[in-house]
Every structure is written in structure tokens, then in C-alpha cells.
Amino acid sequence: MLHFFNHPGYEYEGWNNKAIAQALRIHEKTVRQPVTDWLSDEKLKPKNGGSYSKLSVDNSSLLEKHIESTTYTCVMDICAYVDIDAVPSS
């Protein structure tokens, strides 16, 4: 769900909590607090329970592009993709 909030242009599309919830097929209350936290920039930082990225900026960008073009139903499949691509080919 957080990836949705980080989509470039989100703030320009005018999506409200109800529209986000409907698009994600979840309850509006499930959307409200994460969106509020993200917009107020109070959470999603390491000091507030998040963590620092283990990927370089370039690798993060490549992963974002891959995820945008590939449908995953399980987080473990994304983790497997990252693990496979993290091993340099010889």
C-alpha cells in the first residue's frame, strides 16, 4: 500500500481516502492513518520504526520500475527477485 502513496504525482491526482480505499479494495479506515502520516511526514522514517534502505539509490529505482511493470501477489516473491538479482553474475 505504501508504494501507492509514493507514486509521483499522487498529490496532483486529487485522490481522497475513499478513492484510494476503493482502488485498493480495502476499508477507508485502513487508508486514513497511513495517508495522514505520510502527508504530515511524521512516520515512515527510521527513527519512527522504519528502516534505512539496504538497496542503493540506483537499485531502488530499478526495483521500483520492475514492480510497476510486474504483478506480484506475495511479498516473498519480490524478496526472491531482489535476492536473485543481488547476486552478481560471474
KAMOVEN-V94004 format. One record per residue. PHI is phi in radians with two decimals (* if undefined). Layout:
BEGIN
phi->PHI
phi->PHI
END
This chain:
BEGIN
phi->*
phi->-1.13
phi->-1.01
phi->-1.04
phi->-1.19
phi->-1.52
phi->-1.09
phi->-1.01
phi->1.55
phi->-0.91
phi->-1.17
phi->-1.63
phi->-1.45
phi->1.28
phi->-1.21
phi->-1.82
phi->-0.99
phi->-1.12
phi->-1.16
phi->-1.10
phi->-1.05
phi->-1.14
phi->-1.12
phi->-1.60
phi->1.03
phi->-2.29
phi->-1.29
phi->-1.00
phi->-1.13
phi->-1.21
phi->-1.52
phi->-0.92
phi->-1.19
phi->-1.04
phi->-1.16
phi->-1.03
phi->-1.08
phi->-1.13
phi->-1.16
phi->-1.51
phi->1.04
phi->-1.60
phi->-2.27
phi->1.17
phi->-2.05
phi->-0.90
phi->-1.20
phi->-1.90
phi->1.82
phi->-1.40
phi->-2.51
phi->-1.29
phi->-1.15
phi->-1.70
phi->-1.86
phi->-1.21
phi->-1.03
phi->-1.12
phi->-1.15
phi->-1.09
phi->-1.11
phi->-1.09
phi->-1.12
phi->-1.02
phi->-1.08
phi->-1.12
phi->-1.14
phi->-1.15
phi->-1.82
phi->-2.24
phi->-1.59
phi->-2.03
phi->-1.82
phi->-2.33
phi->-1.07
phi->-1.08
phi->-1.22
phi->-1.14
phi->-1.04
phi->-1.11
phi->-1.07
phi->-1.12
phi->-1.09
phi->-1.14
phi->-1.33
phi->-1.35
phi->-1.48
phi->-1.15
phi->-1.36
phi->-1.84
END
